[in-house]
Amino acid sequence: MRLHDKVAIVTGAAGGLGATYAGAIAREGAHTVVVDVADGAETASGIRARGGSALALQADLTDEDAVARMAARVADEHGRIDILVNNAGGAGQRPASADIDKIDREHWDEIMAINLTSTMLCLKHVTPHMRRQRSGKIVNVSSRAARGTAWFGQVTPEYIAAKIGVIGLTRQVAKDLGPFGINVNCLVPSFTVSGPALQAAWDRMTDAERARMIEATPLRRLPDPEELASVVVFLVSDESSYVTGACLDVNGGSLMA
């Protein structure tokens, strides 16, 4: 097992890709903490049913006090934090416009909070524990949209801006934390149908939008969630010990730059 007895926090893991990441990390032997604003008990119980170790913690990751309590509890219970996967995010619950002149400021702030601010707060409150250990592995999750422009109309400017911010934050934090033996990298995944929200986004696309997405991908298919999870496991394992500040594009070849 590549992560035997490591302590891992995976955010946004109550369902969808986050649950897949948490399950993959747990299968490699890590004590996995499932963190989400929603109840992650089902994800955690599923991990335990398969013989893994998991704890579900409910927390609003845009609330700094809640993030601080979460990090302190994990450190107190396990004595260390070895892995942080900042997966929490999304496009929000309200309809939004793709036109810059119609952006609602409240929606902009919401999207920045759940995608970028939540990542910053987790880094702020988890990395002090890693600094003391002089070791740690961090993966921040961005989006293919951050590498260019939206593939389809439901991806909005505020979401793209937030995910670009995750990439920039990753690089600077990697530079700052490298001397402490902490690796910080970014996963930049393609669109994946995983969980109700992403399934709903796929269902809302027109046939033409779906066809363009597949045709623009040399492998001519969307990724399986486990294909993304395997990259996360690589980035939090010792196999990536000399990889930091990198943004790994997992998009079937749809972007080659």
N, C-alpha and C positions, 0 to 999 in steps of 0.2 A: 504493500500500500504506500503510495507516494506521499500521503499527508497524514501518516499515522500519528495520532495524539496531538495534532495541530488544533488550534482553536480558531475557528473561522466565523466571521460575521458576513452574512449575505443580506443585503437590503432589497426591499421590493420583492420578497421571496414568498409571499403568501400564495402566489399562483403564477402562471405564465412562465416566461423565461427565467425569472428569478428562482422559481421552484425547481426548474431543471438544473440551474447552476448549483443550488444548494444540494440537490440530490447527488449530483456528480461529485461534488467535493466530499460529501459524507461517505460515498462509496469508496473513496480513497483513504478513509480512516480518520477524517477530521471530526472533532466535536463541532457541530454546526449550529450556529444561532440564526434562526429565521426571523428577520426583522421586517415589519411592514406596518403601515397605518391600518391595514385590515388585519383580521385574525389569521395568523399563520399556523394555527394548531393542526390543521389537516396536513400541511406540508411536513411539519415536524413529526407528526404521528406516522405518516407514511415512511419517513426515513427510519424511524425506530422499528417499524414493522419489518423492515428489510435488514435489521440488525445493526443499524447505525446509531449514532448519538446525536440528538437534536433537542433544541429548546426553542420555543416560539416566544418572541417578545413583541408586543404591540407598541408602536411609537410613531408619532408624527415627526418625521425627519426634517420638517421645516421649522420645528420648535427647538431652539437651542437647548433649553433646559431638559427636554425629553431626550435629546441625543446624548447629552452629558450623563444623564441617569442610565441610559442604555449602556454606554461604553463602560461606565463605572461598575455596573452590575456584572457584565461579562468578565471584566478584569478581576473583580472580587471573587466570583464563583470559580474561575478557572486559573487565576493567578497570572494570566498572560493573554495577549491577543496576537495571533500570528498572521492572520489573513483578514483582509477587508475587501469585499466585492461591493462596490457602489453601483448597484443596479437600479435603485429606485428612480422613478421618473414617469413620464408619459405626456400625453397631449392635453390632459385635463378633461373635465366632464362637460364643459359647455361648448356649444358651437362657436367656431372662430372663423374669422375671415382670412383668406390668403392675401388680401390686398393691404399694402402697407398703410394706405390712407384710411382704412377702416379698422385698424387694430384697436382693440379696447384695452386701455391702460391696466385695468384690474386683471384682465385675462393675461396680459403680458407679465405682470408681477407674479401671478399664480404659476405660470409655466416656468419662469425663472426660478421660483422657489422650489418647485418639486423636482426640477432637473439639475439645476446648478447649485443653488444654495444648500440643498440637502447633501450634495456631494461634499461641498466645502465644510459643512458642519460635522459630518462624519469624519473627514480627514482631521479637522481641528481637535476632536475629542478622542479619537482612536490613536493617532500617531504619537502622542506623548508616551503611551504604554510601549509602543514599538521602539521609540528612541531609547527608553530605559533598557530594553532588552538588547538594543543594537541589532535588531533584525525585524523583518516583516515583509509581507507581500501584499500589494494593493493593486486592484484592478478597477478602474473607473469605466463605466459603460457609456459610450457615446452612440452615434447613429450614422449610417451611411449618408443620411441627409446632410451631415456636417461636412462632408467631403465635396459637396457641390451644391446642387439645388434639389428641390423636391422632385420625386418621381411621379407624384400624383397630387391632386389639388388639396387633399385633406391634411397635408403636411404644411404647417404655417411658419411664417418668418420667426415668430417668437420661439418656436420649438427648435428650429434650425440654429438660431443664435445661441440658445442655451446649450445645445449639444456641441457647438463649436467651442463654447466656453469650457466645457468639460475637457476637451482636448488640450487647450491652452493651460488650464489648471494642472492637468496631469504632467505636462512637461516641466513646468516650473517647480512643482512639488517634488518631482523626481530628482531634479538638480539639487534641491535643498536637503532632501533626505538621504541621498546617496551616501554621504559620509557616515551615516548611522547604520549602514548595511540594509537599508530598506529599498526594495524595488517597487517602483510605481509605473504601471503601464495602463494602456487604454485599449479596450476592445471596441472596434468599430464594426458592428454587425449590419448585415443586410436586413431588409424587411423579412420577418418570419411570422408565420401564422402559429401563434402559441398563446393560448388563453383567450378569454371572451373578448377583451378589448381589441386585440389584434385580429381576431377572427371577424369582429364587427367591422373593423377598418377594411379588411379584405373584401367583405361582403358589400360594403358601400362603393367599392370601386366599380367603374364601368368595365365591360368586357374588353374594351380597347385599352384601358389603363392596365389591366392585368396582362394582356398580351404584350404590351410594350415593355413591361417590367421583365417578363420572361425572355423576350427576344433580345433585350439589352444585356442579358446575362449569358456569357459564353457556355456555362454549364447547363443552361436552359431549364433551370428549376430553382425553386426557393430552397433555403437550407432547412435541414432537420434541426430542431432545437438542440439535440445532442451533439451536432457538429459544432455548434457555438460553445456548448458546455465543455467540450474537449479542449478548446483553446483556452478557456478560463482556467481549467485544471492545469494546463501547461504553464500558464503565467503565474500561478500561485505555488507551483512545485519547484523543487531544486533544479529541475531541468532548464529553467529559465534564469539561472542564478546570475548570468551576465547580461541580462536584458532589462533595461530600465529606460524610461522616457519614450518608449516605443508606442506606436499606435498600430495595432494589428487589424488590417482590413480583412474581414471575412465576408466576402460578397460574391463569390462565384465568378470573379473576374469582371464584374460589371464596372469596376473602376480600376484602371491600371495607370498609376502615375508615380 
